[in-house]
Amino acid sequence: FTFFDLKEKLRLLFARPNFVPLLTSHANHEPNHECMRSVHDSPGLAKKKAKHPDFFEDPRNIVLMGCADGVNAWKELGKSSFLLVVFAVWNLPADIRMKPENLILLGMTDKKAPDAHLIYEVVVDQLLELWAGVACWDSVRDKQFKLRAMMATGLFDYPGLCETCGQPNEGC
């Protein structure tokens, strides 16, 4: 499989002085509890903030959404050619969050390969390391800080969820 280092991808975001304000702009968002217009209005994120207030003290800490899905590049009916693992950075403003240039491709593998689960092991290891914190340079403040990240949600279709959890997927 091919894997791209999540820690390095996140560090590179902070190396771009014009991008850092976008990564921290969510800190100024006032949640709207009557109408959910942003992920930052969601009850789920509010619960995470209540459970891990130390994580949310620094607006530079990254909140991620993970997604894994099979891709059939050669259009063979019923067959996925390979598996992609992609992350979106929830810290970014909603209008640019899901643009292709702002998504983080973490890995890809032959979906049928016996070692396809290895990509998830690497992702989990990286997320655990990022939860504890890694050294990162803030190009705006011109100093080092402890970057932390969490995967707040996952987005999967049913077969992708089965694949991610290592469960059988017969009948789908």
Beta strands, then each sheet from edge to edge (+ up, - down):
strand 1: 2-3
strand 2: 62-71
strand 3: 82-89
strand 4: 104-109
strand 5: 134-138
strand 6: 143-147
strand 7: 149-155
sheet 1: 1+ 4- 3+ 2- 7-
sheet 2: 5+ 6-
end
